[in-house]
Amino acid sequence: MKKSLLQITMIIPGILLLCFAFSCQREAGPLSDDDVAAIKASIEAYMQAVRSEDSAATAALYTENAVLMPPNESMIQGRAAIQTWEEAGPITTEFNLTVEEIDGRGDLAFVRGTYSITVVLEGAPEPIQDTGKYVEIRRKQPDSSWLIAVDIFNSDLPLPE
């Protein structure tokens, strides 16, 4: 009798551990229509913030520890540093994003698309137009918003000779 009681007391924690392990490994489903709509709304807010030169609003669309990877520069880490980078940038007169793909699972999504931008550089005789592509990795927040965790973009234009 002692042996079977001992065996039972050893088996129960193992069963509980297996139940916990399997419940934690549920596969996350695809993004819902609400998730995709929230991401698209965030992209619209991003374009509006850039167009209005609102660096704080732009930075607020990134996670606190986000990473921005602009072309020909070092990585910029953290929302505050991203805001500082935005503030130091040229004046933007036009800015558009075109979403090519949104996909993800659970609380992780990616956005792939193209951009067009016109900026005015100090001392330049006329505005500069650029087109390029971008990829964002987004994380769903407790309030169901989707903030940018990783952002990389680069130009389609050749380097000047």
C-alpha positions as a Markdown table, in Angstrom:
| # | Residue | x | y | z |
|---|---|---|---|---|
| 1 | Met | 0.0 | 0.0 | 0.0 |
| 2 | Lys | 2.8 | 2.4 | 0.9 |
| 3 | Lys | 4.4 | 1.8 | -2.5 |
| 4 | Ser | 1.3 | 2.6 | -4.5 |
| 5 | Leu | 0.6 | 5.7 | -2.4 |
| 6 | Leu | 4.2 | 6.9 | -3.0 |
| 7 | Gln | 3.9 | 6.2 | -6.7 |
| 8 | Ile | 0.7 | 8.2 | -6.8 |
| 9 | Thr | 2.2 | 11.2 | -5.0 |
| 10 | Met | 5.1 | 11.1 | -7.5 |
| 11 | Ile | 2.9 | 10.8 | -10.6 |
| 12 | Ile | 0.5 | 13.7 | -9.7 |
| 13 | Pro | 3.2 | 16.5 | -9.9 |
| 14 | Gly | 4.4 | 15.0 | -13.2 |
| 15 | Ile | 0.9 | 15.1 | -14.7 |
| 16 | Leu | 0.4 | 18.6 | -13.5 |
| 17 | Leu | 3.7 | 19.7 | -15.0 |
| 18 | Leu | 2.8 | 18.1 | -18.3 |
| 19 | Cys | -0.6 | 19.8 | -18.3 |
| 20 | Phe | 1.0 | 23.1 | -17.7 |
| 21 | Ala | 3.6 | 22.6 | -20.3 |
| 22 | Phe | 1.1 | 21.7 | -23.0 |
| 23 | Ser | -1.2 | 24.5 | -22.1 |
| 24 | Cys | 1.6 | 27.0 | -22.5 |
| 25 | Gln | 2.5 | 25.7 | -25.9 |
| 26 | Arg | -0.8 | 26.4 | -27.6 |
| 27 | Glu | -0.2 | 27.6 | -31.2 |
| 28 | Ala | -1.2 | 31.2 | -31.6 |
| 29 | Gly | -3.7 | 31.8 | -34.4 |
| 30 | Pro | -3.4 | 34.1 | -37.3 |
| 31 | Leu | -4.1 | 37.9 | -36.9 |
| 32 | Ser | -7.7 | 38.7 | -36.6 |
| 33 | Asp | -9.5 | 41.3 | -38.8 |
| 34 | Asp | -9.5 | 43.6 | -35.7 |
| 35 | Asp | -5.7 | 43.2 | -35.4 |
| 36 | Val | -5.1 | 44.0 | -39.1 |
| 37 | Ala | -7.4 | 47.0 | -38.8 |
| 38 | Ala | -5.5 | 48.2 | -35.7 |
| 39 | Ile | -2.2 | 47.9 | -37.5 |
| 40 | Lys | -3.6 | 49.8 | -40.5 |
| 41 | Ala | -4.9 | 52.5 | -38.2 |
| 42 | Ser | -1.4 | 52.8 | -36.6 |
| 43 | Ile | 0.2 | 53.1 | -40.1 |
| 44 | Glu | -2.2 | 56.0 | -40.9 |
| 45 | Ala | -1.3 | 57.6 | -37.6 |
| 46 | Tyr | 2.4 | 57.2 | -38.4 |
| 47 | Met | 2.0 | 58.9 | -41.8 |
| 48 | Gln | 0.0 | 61.8 | -40.1 |
| 49 | Ala | 2.7 | 62.2 | -37.4 |
| 50 | Val | 5.5 | 62.3 | -39.9 |
| 51 | Arg | 3.7 | 64.7 | -42.2 |
| 52 | Ser | 2.9 | 67.1 | -39.3 |
| 53 | Glu | 6.6 | 66.9 | -38.1 |
| 54 | Asp | 5.3 | 65.6 | -34.7 |
| 55 | Ser | 8.3 | 63.7 | -33.5 |
| 56 | Ala | 6.7 | 62.8 | -30.1 |
| 57 | Ala | 3.7 | 61.3 | -31.9 |
| 58 | Thr | 5.9 | 59.4 | -34.3 |
| 59 | Ala | 8.0 | 58.0 | -31.5 |
| 60 | Ala | 4.9 | 57.1 | -29.4 |
| 61 | Leu | 4.1 | 54.5 | -32.2 |
| 62 | Tyr | 7.3 | 52.6 | -31.2 |
| 63 | Thr | 7.7 | 50.2 | -28.2 |
| 64 | Glu | 9.8 | 51.6 | -25.4 |
| 65 | Asn | 12.8 | 49.5 | -26.4 |
| 66 | Ala | 12.3 | 49.6 | -30.2 |
| 67 | Val | 15.1 | 49.5 | -32.7 |
| 68 | Leu | 15.2 | 51.7 | -35.8 |
| 69 | Met | 17.6 | 50.8 | -38.6 |
| 70 | Pro | 17.8 | 53.7 | -41.0 |
| 71 | Pro | 20.1 | 53.4 | -44.1 |
| 72 | Asn | 23.7 | 54.4 | -43.8 |
| 73 | Glu | 23.5 | 55.0 | -40.1 |
| 74 | Ser | 23.9 | 53.0 | -36.9 |
| 75 | Met | 20.9 | 51.4 | -35.2 |
| 76 | Ile | 18.9 | 53.7 | -33.0 |
| 77 | Gln | 17.6 | 52.0 | -29.8 |
| 78 | Gly | 14.7 | 53.1 | -27.6 |
| 79 | Arg | 11.7 | 55.4 | -28.1 |
| 80 | Ala | 13.5 | 58.4 | -26.7 |
| 81 | Ala | 16.4 | 58.0 | -29.1 |
| 82 | Ile | 14.0 | 57.5 | -32.0 |
| 83 | Gln | 12.3 | 60.8 | -31.1 |
| 84 | Thr | 15.6 | 62.6 | -31.0 |
| 85 | Trp | 16.5 | 61.1 | -34.4 |
| 86 | Glu | 13.2 | 62.2 | -35.8 |
| 87 | Glu | 13.6 | 65.8 | -34.4 |
| 88 | Ala | 17.1 | 66.1 | -36.0 |
| 89 | Gly | 15.8 | 65.0 | -39.5 |
| 90 | Pro | 15.0 | 67.2 | -42.4 |
| 91 | Ile | 11.6 | 68.9 | -43.0 |
| 92 | Thr | 9.2 | 66.5 | -44.6 |
| 93 | Thr | 6.8 | 67.9 | -47.2 |
| 94 | Glu | 5.3 | 64.6 | -48.4 |
| 95 | Phe | 5.2 | 61.1 | -47.0 |
| 96 | Asn | 3.3 | 58.0 | -48.0 |
| 97 | Leu | 3.4 | 54.4 | -47.1 |
| 98 | Thr | 1.9 | 51.6 | -49.2 |
| 99 | Val | 1.4 | 48.4 | -47.4 |
| 100 | Glu | 2.2 | 45.3 | -49.4 |
| 101 | Glu | 1.7 | 42.7 | -46.7 |
| 102 | Ile | 0.6 | 42.3 | -43.1 |
| 103 | Asp | 0.9 | 39.0 | -41.4 |
| 104 | Gly | 1.7 | 37.5 | -38.0 |
| 105 | Arg | 0.6 | 35.2 | -35.2 |
| 106 | Gly | -0.5 | 36.0 | -31.6 |
| 107 | Asp | 1.1 | 39.2 | -30.4 |
| 108 | Leu | 3.7 | 39.4 | -33.2 |
| 109 | Ala | 3.2 | 40.8 | -36.7 |
| 110 | Phe | 5.2 | 42.1 | -39.6 |
| 111 | Val | 4.4 | 44.8 | -42.1 |
| 112 | Arg | 6.1 | 45.0 | -45.5 |
| 113 | Gly | 5.7 | 47.8 | -47.9 |
| 114 | Thr | 7.0 | 50.8 | -49.9 |
| 115 | Tyr | 7.4 | 54.5 | -49.1 |
| 116 | Ser | 7.7 | 57.8 | -50.9 |
| 117 | Ile | 9.0 | 60.9 | -49.2 |
| 118 | Thr | 10.0 | 64.4 | -50.1 |
| 119 | Val | 12.2 | 66.3 | -47.8 |
| 120 | Val | 13.8 | 69.8 | -47.7 |
| 121 | Leu | 17.5 | 69.7 | -46.7 |
| 122 | Glu | 19.1 | 72.8 | -45.3 |
| 123 | Gly | 21.0 | 74.5 | -48.0 |
| 124 | Ala | 19.7 | 72.3 | -50.8 |
| 125 | Pro | 18.5 | 74.2 | -53.9 |
| 126 | Glu | 15.3 | 72.1 | -54.1 |
| 127 | Pro | 13.4 | 69.3 | -52.3 |
| 128 | Ile | 14.7 | 65.8 | -52.5 |
| 129 | Gln | 12.4 | 62.9 | -53.4 |
| 130 | Asp | 13.0 | 59.4 | -52.4 |
| 131 | Thr | 11.3 | 56.0 | -52.8 |
| 132 | Gly | 12.1 | 52.8 | -51.0 |
| 133 | Lys | 10.9 | 49.8 | -49.1 |
| 134 | Tyr | 10.5 | 49.0 | -45.4 |
| 135 | Val | 9.8 | 46.1 | -43.0 |
| 136 | Glu | 8.4 | 46.6 | -39.5 |
| 137 | Ile | 8.0 | 44.0 | -36.7 |
| 138 | Arg | 5.1 | 45.0 | -34.4 |
| 139 | Arg | 4.1 | 43.8 | -31.0 |
| 140 | Lys | 0.6 | 43.8 | -29.7 |
| 141 | Gln | 0.2 | 45.8 | -26.5 |
| 142 | Pro | -2.1 | 45.1 | -23.5 |
| 143 | Asp | -4.5 | 47.8 | -24.8 |
| 144 | Ser | -4.7 | 45.9 | -28.2 |
| 145 | Ser | -2.6 | 48.6 | -30.0 |
| 146 | Trp | 0.3 | 47.4 | -32.3 |
| 147 | Leu | 3.5 | 49.3 | -31.7 |
| 148 | Ile | 6.6 | 49.0 | -33.9 |
| 149 | Ala | 9.4 | 47.0 | -32.2 |
| 150 | Val | 11.8 | 46.8 | -35.2 |
| 151 | Asp | 11.8 | 49.2 | -38.2 |
| 152 | Ile | 14.2 | 49.0 | -41.2 |
| 153 | Phe | 14.0 | 50.9 | -44.4 |
| 154 | Asn | 16.1 | 51.7 | -47.4 |
| 155 | Ser | 16.0 | 53.7 | -50.6 |
| 156 | Asp | 15.5 | 52.4 | -54.1 |
| 157 | Leu | 17.6 | 55.2 | -55.5 |
| 158 | Pro | 21.2 | 54.6 | -56.5 |
| 159 | Leu | 23.9 | 56.2 | -54.4 |
| 160 | Pro | 25.1 | 59.5 | -55.9 |
| 161 | Glu | 28.4 | 59.2 | -57.9 |
